[in-house]
Amino acid sequence: MTKIAAHDRALAFLKEKGTATPAQIEKHVGQGAYASKYVCYLKLRGYEIETVKTGRTVTEYKFISDGDSATRDYQWVPPAQRGANATPKQKKVKAPKAPKPIKVRQSKQTPSAPVKKAARQVLKERADAEADRLLAEIGMKNAGEYAGGTYSVDPDWDSMDGIDVANFLK
């Protein structure tokens, strides 16, 4: 006696009856509450079976047709024979790559940068002129300024106790 798969027994029952409830399929197959599993296997193998539901509950399955037999043309192959008659794989032909575009280096300086630089220079000159005007108003124009633009807080900064440090080091 050959062993028939449970989903094949469910298929034979559905073909015979046309429509069947999940309970009828499970009773006929006799291996537990697996009617949805059997129907899923049959649908994957290409059979057309409609599921009738009431809300979320399946009320019955309707066998429509054998469907596309092309999906059922496979047969079980023993592991020792697998890959023996495999078709040779064809190598893919690589399409020629398009040449990379040439990158042209662009200046990071925006067109308005020289204008901005000139504006900053004008602002600096204006600030210097304003500082000179304010110093002239309070009578401190060039007061305490020595060569190199340094200013002394103490006009006698380089002498101590009557000794002139500048002459002392000579």
C-alpha positions in Angstrom: 0.0 0.0 0.0 1.4 3.4 -1.0 1.3 6.3 1.3 -0.8 9.2 0.0 0.0 12.7 1.3 -2.7 14.3 3.4 -3.1 17.2 1.1 -3.6 14.8 -1.8 -6.3 13.1 0.1 -7.9 16.5 0.8 -7.7 17.3 -3.0 -9.4 14.0 -3.9 -12.2 14.8 -1.4 -12.6 18.4 -2.7 -12.7 17.1 -6.3 -15.4 14.6 -5.4 -17.6 16.9 -3.3 -17.0 20.3 -5.0 -17.4 22.2 -1.8 -16.5 21.2 1.8 -16.2 22.7 5.2 -12.9 22.6 7.1 -14.4 20.1 9.5 -15.4 17.7 6.7 -11.9 17.9 5.2 -10.2 17.3 8.6 -12.6 14.3 9.2 -11.9 12.8 5.8 -8.1 13.2 6.1 -8.1 12.2 9.7 -4.8 13.8 10.8 -6.0 16.7 12.9 -7.2 20.3 12.3 -5.0 21.1 9.3 -7.6 21.9 6.6 -6.1 25.4 5.9 -2.7 23.9 5.6 -3.9 21.3 3.0 -5.6 24.0 1.0 -2.5 26.2 1.1 -0.4 23.4 -0.2 -2.9 22.8 -3.0 -3.0 26.4 -4.0 0.8 26.6 -4.1 0.8 23.6 -6.4 -1.5 25.5 -8.8 -5.0 24.3 -8.0 -7.7 26.9 -7.9 -9.6 26.7 -4.6 -11.9 29.5 -3.4 -12.1 30.2 0.3 -15.5 31.3 1.6 -15.4 33.3 4.8 -17.9 34.7 7.3 -16.0 37.6 8.9 -12.6 36.0 9.8 -13.9 32.4 10.0 -13.6 30.1 7.0 -17.0 28.5 6.3 -16.1 26.4 3.3 -13.7 25.7 0.5 -14.8 25.4 -3.2 -12.8 23.5 -5.7 -12.8 25.5 -9.0 -10.3 23.8 -11.3 -7.0 22.0 -11.7 -5.5 25.4 -12.6 -2.1 25.7 -14.3 -0.5 22.2 -14.5 2.9 23.8 -15.4 3.5 24.4 -11.7 3.0 20.7 -10.9 5.5 19.3 -13.4 8.2 18.8 -10.8 9.1 15.4 -9.5 11.0 14.4 -6.4 14.7 13.6 -7.2 16.9 11.6 -4.8 19.8 13.6 -3.4 22.3 11.4 -5.1 20.9 12.4 -8.5 20.4 16.1 -7.9 22.5 18.4 -10.0 23.5 15.6 -12.4 21.4 16.9 -15.3 21.5 20.5 -14.5 21.7 22.9 -17.4 25.0 24.7 -17.8 24.8 28.3 -16.6 25.5 30.9 -19.2 27.8 33.7 -18.4 26.3 37.2 -18.4 27.7 39.5 -21.0 28.9 42.7 -19.4 27.7 45.8 -21.0 30.4 48.4 -21.7 30.5 51.0 -19.0 29.9 54.6 -19.9 33.0 56.8 -19.4 33.1 58.8 -16.3 32.3 62.5 -16.8 35.3 64.8 -16.4 35.1 66.9 -13.3 35.9 70.5 -13.8 37.2 72.1 -10.6 35.3 75.3 -9.9 36.5 78.1 -7.7 35.2 78.0 -4.2 35.1 81.7 -4.3 31.7 83.1 -5.2 31.4 85.9 -7.6 30.4 88.3 -4.8 33.5 87.5 -2.7 35.7 90.3 -4.0 32.9 92.8 -3.4 32.5 91.5 0.2 36.3 91.8 0.8 36.3 95.4 -0.5 33.3 96.2 1.7 35.1 94.8 4.8 38.1 97.0 4.0 36.0 100.1 3.7 34.4 99.3 7.0 37.8 99.0 8.7 39.0 102.2 7.2 35.8 104.0 8.3 36.3 102.6 11.9 39.9 103.8 12.0 38.9 107.2 10.8 36.1 107.4 13.4 38.6 106.3 16.2 41.1 109.0 15.0 38.3 111.7 15.0 37.2 110.7 18.6 40.9 110.8 19.8 41.4 114.2 18.2 38.2 115.5 19.9 39.5 114.6 23.4 43.0 115.8 22.6 44.7 112.5 22.5 45.7 112.3 18.9 48.9 110.3 18.7 49.2 110.5 22.5 51.5 107.8 23.9 52.1 106.2 20.5 55.6 105.1 19.7 57.2 103.6 16.6 55.4 100.4 15.6 52.0 101.6 16.8 52.4 100.6 20.5 50.9 102.6 23.3 52.4 103.1 26.7 50.3 103.4 29.8 53.1 105.0 31.8 55.1 107.6 29.9 58.2 106.8 32.0 57.8 103.0 31.7 61.5 102.3 30.9 63.0 104.0 34.0 63.2 102.9 37.6 64.4 104.9 40.6 66.1 107.5 38.4 68.0 104.9 36.4 67.3 104.9 32.7 67.1 101.3 31.7 67.6 102.0 28.1 71.0 103.7 28.8 71.9 101.2 31.4 71.9 98.3 29.0 74.1 100.1 26.5 
